[in-house]
């Protein structure tokens, strides 16, 4: 999750805590706060799902690396020998095998598919069986990774929409509070601290340029 998104979620929490400490019975406040609570709940659920997807991507990627290493160690040498045997009569297939030996997972899958269709060739059936099993597992892993990345992108897009709505609601509450606290400088400052994106204000040490204690936001 991006740092800016994390700060916006933390800001929403502070805003809701502020209204718990300083409630208001006006309908406009109650509706905006209810919507903000709903948005925050949805955002937290989306963040949890994104983190779960990220963990799955990490696990599946590790499995992909294991399968790829196994293919390079056990199957590529056998494919190389088969390609040399076939080079005299089918140089096109030999070229495909050289592509597979290049080390890419996609190249290996292309070679496996072409080999599986080469029934007329006298290829060791054991090699074809092992190649087919490895290709099936690798293809399933790659498909899963693609699906997980697509899911992560969907979750990110939905989270961006929810965070945007949260920002709109906080802006609406800001307008209401500016009027509500127009004669109370202490609550104006407390509200400004709660809705500050970079975090709550912290006291600046005594001895500022005008001799008074001030507040400043922490660095983003």
Secondary structure as the mmCIF struct_conf table of DSSP 4:
data_model
#
loop_
_struct_conf.conf_type_id
_struct_conf.id
_struct_conf.beg_label_comp_id
_struct_conf.beg_label_asym_id
_struct_conf.beg_label_seq_id
_struct_conf.end_label_comp_id
_struct_conf.end_label_asym_id
_struct_conf.end_label_seq_id
HELX_RH_AL_P HELX_RH_AL_P1 UNK A 3 UNK A 21
BEND BEND1 UNK A 22 UNK A 22
HELX_RH_AL_P HELX_RH_AL_P2 UNK A 27 UNK A 70
HELX_RH_PI_P HELX_RH_PI_P1 UNK A 71 UNK A 75
HELX_RH_AL_P HELX_RH_AL_P3 UNK A 76 UNK A 86
TURN_TY1_P TURN_TY1_P1 UNK A 87 UNK A 89
HELX_RH_AL_P HELX_RH_AL_P4 UNK A 91 UNK A 100
TURN_TY1_P TURN_TY1_P2 UNK A 101 UNK A 102
BEND BEND2 UNK A 103 UNK A 103
HELX_RH_AL_P HELX_RH_AL_P5 UNK A 105 UNK A 116
TURN_TY1_P TURN_TY1_P3 UNK A 117 UNK A 117
TURN_TY1_P TURN_TY1_P4 UNK A 119 UNK A 120
BEND BEND3 UNK A 121 UNK A 121
HELX_RH_AL_P HELX_RH_AL_P6 UNK A 125 UNK A 180
TURN_TY1_P TURN_TY1_P5 UNK A 181 UNK A 183
HELX_RH_AL_P HELX_RH_AL_P7 UNK A 185 UNK A 194
TURN_TY1_P TURN_TY1_P6 UNK A 195 UNK A 195
TURN_TY1_P TURN_TY1_P7 UNK A 197 UNK A 198
BEND BEND4 UNK A 200 UNK A 200
STRN STRN1 UNK A 202 UNK A 203
HELX_LH_PP_P HELX_LH_PP_P1 UNK A 204 UNK A 205
BEND BEND5 UNK A 206 UNK A 206
TURN_TY1_P TURN_TY1_P8 UNK A 209 UNK A 210
BEND BEND6 UNK A 211 UNK A 212
STRN STRN2 UNK A 215 UNK A 216
HELX_LH_PP_P HELX_LH_PP_P2 UNK A 217 UNK A 219
#
